[in-house]
Amino acid sequence: MSKTNRGNFFEDFSVGQVIRHATPRTITDGDVSLYSALYGTRFAVQSADTFAQDIGYPAAPVDDLLVFHVVFGKTVPDISLNAVANLGYAGGRFLAPVYPGDTLTAVSEVIGLRENSNGQSGVVYVRSVGFNQDGTEVLDYVRWVMVRKADPSLPAPEPVVPTLPAALAADALGSAVPVLDIEGWRDDLSGSTARFADYAVGERIDHVDGMTVEEAEHMIATRLYQNTAKVHFNQFTEGQGRFGRRLIYGGHVISLARALSFNGLANAFHIAAINGGRHVAPLFAGLTVHAWSEVLDAQELPGRDDVAALRLRTVATKDRLTADFPYKTGDDYDPSVILDLDYWALIPR
């Protein structure tokens, strides 16, 4: 019996299967600093203990997407080591704040399977949950990923495709944010005077700035999350694949787009939920990412007069400015679009 892990192939999964993932990961101040160095994120609540404490946090919480990436990374060796592509996300909820010193673990359940018509691969749907050291759920989300078959001759399983919400309701948001003293919020330090009432449904925001991706950066980032997916690291094998080079981890694109969105959404400090997301096209080192966002909805939160929620669509592009908001023509995405992310963000009222 082999002592090494070849990863699960499509035929190794079954609906209802529960997988407890290695390796526990303690988040440190060093992780937070490296995350900032990789993306240049500037949201004040996550950047300064003093700012966070002035509004009611015990300390600056860890960036929501750093939490997401670490939990995601735990799942890769068991779920997507043999993936063709990570296809999308739905129903993601940030359930409790995470602080430096907290230790994260992850558990996944297979909730759907569907073999592709070519018989060479299939789509695996999993719900993954991240826990802290006290057993508190800090994050849960659904993702679906295309995984290779090791033996294409094996018969297809009965297809099971889960029904997923198009968006989470506003009354399901906010549990990861303590009741805040908004009187302590300083717009001069947060970087914007725009609050909840200043955004309108249908408004589009060009985030203006761009960031070029370097090969070393995306590999450092993926290693930071202990994400072992082969397509990000091994140029020897990927050079012989369909793209001829390593793919950049889709979560790296999400974090780049989120960091860029500061310019226009500086006070939208917390990602409360990921309604849906699609990696539309691959990204490679040497290309430059730009982003724009649209306000899809704006909702007050039950029992909260400190923060409210903006439902946002953030679209990222490669080597394409976004002043004209490139998105779709009919059912087809603009060739420059690499990410279409639908999420709820909390912002002071």
C-alpha positions as CSV (number, residue, x, y, z in Angstrom):
1,M,0.0,0.0,0.0
2,S,1.5,3.4,-1.0
3,K,2.4,5.8,1.7
4,T,2.1,8.7,-0.7
5,N,-1.1,10.5,-1.7
6,R,-2.0,10.6,-5.3
7,G,-5.2,12.6,-4.6
8,N,-8.7,11.5,-5.2
9,F,-10.0,11.1,-8.7
10,F,-13.6,11.5,-9.7
11,E,-14.5,7.8,-9.1
12,D,-13.2,8.0,-5.6
13,F,-16.0,10.4,-4.4
14,S,-19.5,9.4,-3.3
15,V,-22.4,11.6,-2.3
16,G,-22.6,11.9,1.5
17,Q,-18.8,11.2,1.9
18,V,-17.3,13.3,4.8
19,I,-13.6,14.2,4.6
20,R,-11.6,15.6,7.6
21,H,-8.7,17.5,6.1
22,A,-5.1,17.8,7.4
23,T,-3.3,20.1,8.5
24,P,-4.3,22.4,11.3
25,R,-3.1,26.0,10.6
26,T,-2.4,28.6,13.2
27,I,-2.8,32.1,11.7
28,T,0.0,34.4,12.8
29,D,0.8,38.1,12.5
30,G,3.4,37.0,9.9
31,D,0.6,35.5,7.7
32,V,-1.3,38.8,7.9
33,S,1.8,40.8,6.9
34,L,2.6,38.5,4.1
35,Y,-1.0,38.6,2.8
36,S,-0.8,42.4,2.8
37,A,2.5,42.3,1.0
38,L,1.1,40.1,-1.7
39,Y,-2.1,42.1,-2.4
40,G,-1.6,45.5,-0.9
41,T,-5.0,45.3,0.9
42,R,-5.8,48.6,2.7
43,F,-9.1,48.1,4.6
44,A,-8.6,49.9,7.9
45,V,-10.4,47.4,10.2
46,Q,-8.1,44.6,9.2
47,S,-5.0,46.8,9.0
48,A,-4.8,48.5,12.4
49,D,-5.6,47.2,15.9
50,T,-6.2,50.8,17.0
51,F,-8.9,51.4,14.4
52,A,-10.6,48.1,15.1
53,Q,-10.5,48.6,18.8
54,D,-12.0,52.1,18.5
55,I,-15.1,50.6,16.9
56,G,-15.5,47.6,19.2
57,Y,-13.2,44.7,18.0
58,P,-10.8,43.3,20.5
59,A,-8.1,43.5,17.8
60,A,-7.8,43.7,14.1
61,P,-9.5,40.6,12.6
62,V,-7.8,38.6,9.9
63,D,-8.8,39.5,6.4
64,D,-11.8,37.5,5.4
65,L,-10.2,36.2,2.2
66,L,-7.1,35.0,4.1
67,V,-9.5,32.9,6.2
68,F,-11.2,31.7,3.0
69,H,-7.9,30.8,1.4
70,V,-6.5,28.9,4.4
71,V,-9.7,26.8,4.7
72,F,-9.8,26.3,1.0
73,G,-6.1,25.2,1.0
74,K,-6.9,22.5,3.6
75,T,-9.4,20.9,1.2
76,V,-7.1,20.8,-1.9
77,P,-5.2,17.6,-1.3
78,D,-8.4,15.7,-0.8
79,I,-10.8,17.4,-3.2
80,S,-8.9,19.1,-6.1
81,L,-5.4,17.7,-6.4
82,N,-6.4,16.1,-9.7
83,A,-8.7,18.9,-10.8
84,V,-9.0,20.2,-14.3
85,A,-10.5,23.4,-13.1
86,N,-12.2,24.9,-10.1
87,L,-15.6,26.0,-11.5
88,G,-17.5,28.1,-8.9
89,Y,-18.7,28.9,-5.5
90,A,-22.1,29.5,-3.8
91,G,-23.7,29.9,-0.3
92,G,-20.5,31.1,1.4
93,R,-20.9,32.6,4.9
94,F,-18.4,34.2,7.2
95,L,-19.7,33.1,10.6
96,A,-17.2,34.3,13.2
97,P,-14.2,36.6,13.3
98,V,-10.7,35.1,13.2
99,Y,-7.7,36.7,14.9
100,P,-4.0,36.0,14.9
101,G,-3.4,33.1,17.2
102,D,-6.5,31.2,16.1
103,T,-6.0,27.7,14.6
104,L,-8.2,26.7,11.6
105,T,-9.2,23.2,10.5
106,A,-11.6,22.1,7.7
107,V,-14.2,19.4,7.0
108,S,-15.9,18.8,3.7
109,E,-19.0,16.8,2.6
110,V,-19.6,15.7,-0.9
111,I,-23.1,16.9,-1.9
112,G,-23.2,16.2,-5.6
113,L,-21.5,14.3,-8.5
114,R,-22.0,14.6,-12.2
115,E,-19.8,12.8,-14.8
116,N,-19.0,14.8,-18.0
117,S,-20.2,13.6,-21.3
118,N,-16.6,12.8,-22.5
119,G,-16.2,10.2,-19.7
120,Q,-12.8,11.6,-18.8
121,S,-13.8,13.7,-15.9
122,G,-16.7,14.8,-13.7
123,V,-17.9,17.6,-11.5
124,V,-17.7,17.2,-7.7
125,Y,-19.8,19.4,-5.4
126,V,-18.6,19.9,-1.9
127,R,-19.7,21.9,1.2
128,S,-16.6,22.8,3.2
129,V,-16.6,24.2,6.7
130,G,-13.8,25.9,8.6
131,F,-13.5,25.7,12.4
132,N,-11.4,27.5,14.9
133,Q,-9.6,25.8,17.9
134,D,-12.8,26.0,20.0
135,G,-14.9,24.2,17.4
136,T,-16.6,27.4,16.3
137,E,-17.6,27.5,12.7
138,V,-15.9,30.5,11.1
139,L,-16.8,29.9,7.4
140,D,-18.8,27.5,5.2
141,Y,-19.2,27.5,1.5
142,V,-20.0,25.3,-1.5
143,R,-17.7,24.9,-4.4
144,W,-17.8,22.7,-7.5
145,V,-14.7,21.4,-9.3
146,M,-14.0,19.4,-12.4
147,V,-11.9,16.3,-11.5
148,R,-10.2,13.8,-13.7
149,K,-11.0,10.1,-13.7
150,A,-8.2,7.7,-13.2
151,D,-10.0,5.0,-15.1
152,P,-12.4,6.4,-17.8
153,S,-13.8,2.9,-18.4
154,L,-15.6,2.9,-15.0
155,P,-19.3,3.5,-15.2
156,A,-20.7,7.0,-14.4
157,P,-22.4,7.4,-11.0
158,E,-26.1,8.4,-10.8
159,P,-25.9,12.2,-11.3
160,V,-26.7,14.3,-8.2
161,V,-26.7,18.1,-8.7
162,P,-27.5,20.1,-5.5
163,T,-29.9,23.0,-5.6
164,L,-27.9,26.1,-4.5
165,P,-29.1,29.6,-3.5
166,A,-28.6,32.4,-6.0
167,A,-27.9,34.7,-3.1
168,L,-28.1,34.6,0.7
169,A,-30.7,36.7,2.4
170,A,-29.7,39.8,4.3
171,D,-31.0,38.3,7.6
172,A,-28.3,35.6,7.3
173,L,-25.5,38.2,7.4
174,G,-23.4,39.9,10.0
175,S,-22.6,37.2,12.6
176,A,-18.9,37.6,12.1
177,V,-19.1,41.3,13.1
178,P,-19.6,42.4,16.7
179,V,-22.0,45.3,17.4
180,L,-19.8,48.3,16.5
181,D,-19.5,51.7,17.9
182,I,-19.7,53.6,14.6
183,E,-19.1,56.9,16.5
184,G,-15.5,55.7,16.6
185,W,-15.3,55.2,12.9
186,R,-13.0,57.8,11.3
187,D,-13.5,58.4,7.6
188,D,-10.1,60.1,7.3
189,L,-8.4,57.0,8.5
190,S,-10.6,54.5,6.6
191,G,-10.0,56.3,3.3
192,S,-13.5,57.3,2.3
193,T,-16.5,59.4,3.4
194,A,-18.9,57.1,1.4
195,R,-21.1,55.0,3.6
196,F,-24.2,52.8,3.1
197,A,-26.6,55.6,2.1
198,D,-24.1,57.0,-0.5
199,Y,-24.4,53.9,-2.8
200,A,-27.3,53.2,-5.1
201,V,-28.5,49.9,-6.6
202,G,-27.3,49.8,-10.2
203,E,-24.3,52.0,-9.5
204,R,-21.0,50.9,-11.2
205,I,-17.6,51.8,-9.9
206,D,-14.4,51.6,-11.9
207,H,-11.6,50.8,-9.4
208,V,-9.1,52.4,-11.7
209,D,-5.9,50.8,-10.5
210,G,-4.2,47.7,-12.0
211,M,-1.8,45.1,-10.6
212,T,0.5,42.9,-12.7
213,V,0.9,39.4,-11.5
214,E,4.4,37.9,-11.1
215,E,5.2,34.2,-11.1
216,A,6.8,34.2,-7.7
217,E,4.0,36.1,-6.0
218,H,1.2,33.7,-7.0
219,M,3.4,30.7,-6.0
220,I,4.2,32.3,-2.6
221,A,0.5,33.0,-2.1
222,T,-0.6,29.5,-2.9
223,R,2.1,28.0,-0.6
224,L,1.0,30.4,2.1
225,Y,-2.4,28.7,2.0
226,Q,-0.8,25.2,1.8
227,N,-2.7,24.7,-1.4
228,T,-1.0,21.7,-3.1
229,A,-2.7,21.9,-6.5
230,K,-0.2,20.7,-9.1
231,V,-1.3,23.2,-11.8
232,H,0.1,26.1,-9.8
233,F,3.7,24.8,-9.1
234,N,5.0,22.3,-11.5
235,Q,6.2,23.8,-14.8
236,F,7.7,20.5,-15.8
237,T,4.3,18.9,-16.0
238,E,2.2,22.0,-16.9
239,G,4.6,22.9,-19.7
240,Q,3.3,19.7,-21.4
241,G,-0.3,20.6,-20.7
242,R,-2.9,22.4,-22.7
243,F,-1.7,25.9,-21.6
244,G,2.0,25.2,-21.6
245,R,2.5,27.0,-18.2
246,R,1.3,27.2,-14.6
247,L,-2.1,28.5,-13.8
248,I,-2.6,31.2,-11.2
249,Y,-4.8,30.1,-8.3
250,G,-8.3,31.5,-8.7
251,G,-8.3,32.7,-5.1
252,H,-5.3,34.9,-5.9
253,V,-7.4,36.7,-8.5
254,I,-10.2,37.1,-6.0
255,S,-7.8,38.7,-3.5
256,L,-6.3,41.0,-6.2
257,A,-9.8,42.2,-7.2
258,R,-10.8,42.7,-3.6
259,A,-7.7,44.8,-2.9
260,L,-8.2,46.8,-6.0
261,S,-11.9,47.5,-4.9
262,F,-10.6,49.6,-2.0
263,N,-10.5,52.5,-4.5
264,G,-14.3,53.1,-4.5
265,L,-15.4,50.8,-1.7
266,A,-12.9,51.6,1.1
267,N,-15.6,51.5,3.8
268,A,-17.0,48.1,2.7
269,F,-14.7,46.5,5.2
270,H,-16.1,43.0,5.7
271,I,-17.1,40.3,3.2
272,A,-20.1,38.7,4.9
273,A,-21.1,36.2,2.3
274,I,-20.1,34.8,-1.2
275,N,-23.3,34.3,-3.1
276,G,-21.6,33.0,-6.2
277,G,-18.4,33.1,-8.1
278,R,-17.1,32.0,-11.4
279,H,-13.5,31.8,-12.7
280,V,-14.4,32.7,-16.3
281,A,-10.9,32.3,-17.8
282,P,-7.4,31.5,-16.6
283,L,-4.8,34.0,-15.6
284,F,-1.1,33.7,-16.2
285,A,1.9,35.6,-14.8
286,G,2.8,38.8,-16.6
287,L,-0.8,39.9,-17.1
288,T,-2.3,42.9,-15.4
289,V,-5.5,42.7,-13.4
290,H,-8.1,45.5,-13.3
291,A,-11.5,45.4,-11.6
292,W,-14.9,47.1,-11.5
293,S,-17.9,46.6,-9.2
294,E,-21.7,47.0,-9.5
295,V,-24.1,47.5,-6.6
296,L,-26.7,44.7,-7.1
297,D,-28.7,45.3,-3.9
298,A,-28.5,47.3,-0.6
299,Q,-30.1,46.0,2.6
300,E,-30.4,47.0,6.2
301,L,-29.7,44.2,8.6
302,P,-32.3,43.2,11.2
303,G,-31.5,44.6,14.6
304,R,-28.4,46.4,13.4
305,D,-28.1,50.2,13.2
306,D,-24.3,50.2,13.0
307,V,-23.7,48.4,9.6
308,A,-25.7,47.5,6.6
309,A,-25.0,45.3,3.5
310,L,-24.2,46.0,-0.1
311,R,-24.6,43.1,-2.6
312,L,-21.8,43.6,-5.0
313,R,-20.7,42.1,-8.3
314,T,-16.9,42.5,-8.8
315,V,-15.6,41.7,-12.2
316,A,-11.8,41.3,-12.8
317,T,-10.1,41.5,-16.2
318,K,-6.7,40.7,-17.6
319,D,-4.8,43.3,-19.7
320,R,-8.0,45.4,-20.0
321,L,-8.9,48.7,-18.5
322,T,-12.4,48.8,-16.9
323,A,-13.7,52.3,-17.4
324,D,-16.3,51.0,-19.8
325,F,-17.2,48.1,-17.4
326,P,-16.5,45.1,-19.6
327,Y,-18.8,42.1,-18.8
328,K,-21.0,40.2,-21.2
329,T,-22.3,40.5,-24.7
330,G,-25.4,38.3,-24.7
331,D,-24.5,35.1,-22.9
332,D,-20.8,35.4,-23.6
333,Y,-18.3,37.1,-21.4
334,D,-16.0,39.7,-22.8
335,P,-12.7,37.9,-23.6
336,S,-10.8,39.9,-21.0
337,V,-13.0,38.9,-18.1
338,I,-11.4,36.4,-15.7
339,L,-13.6,36.6,-12.6
340,D,-17.3,37.2,-11.9
341,L,-17.8,37.4,-8.1
342,D,-21.2,38.1,-6.4
343,Y,-20.9,38.8,-2.6
344,W,-22.3,40.8,0.3
345,A,-20.1,43.3,2.0
346,L,-20.8,45.2,5.2
347,I,-20.4,48.9,5.4
348,P,-21.0,51.5,8.2
349,R,-24.4,53.3,8.1
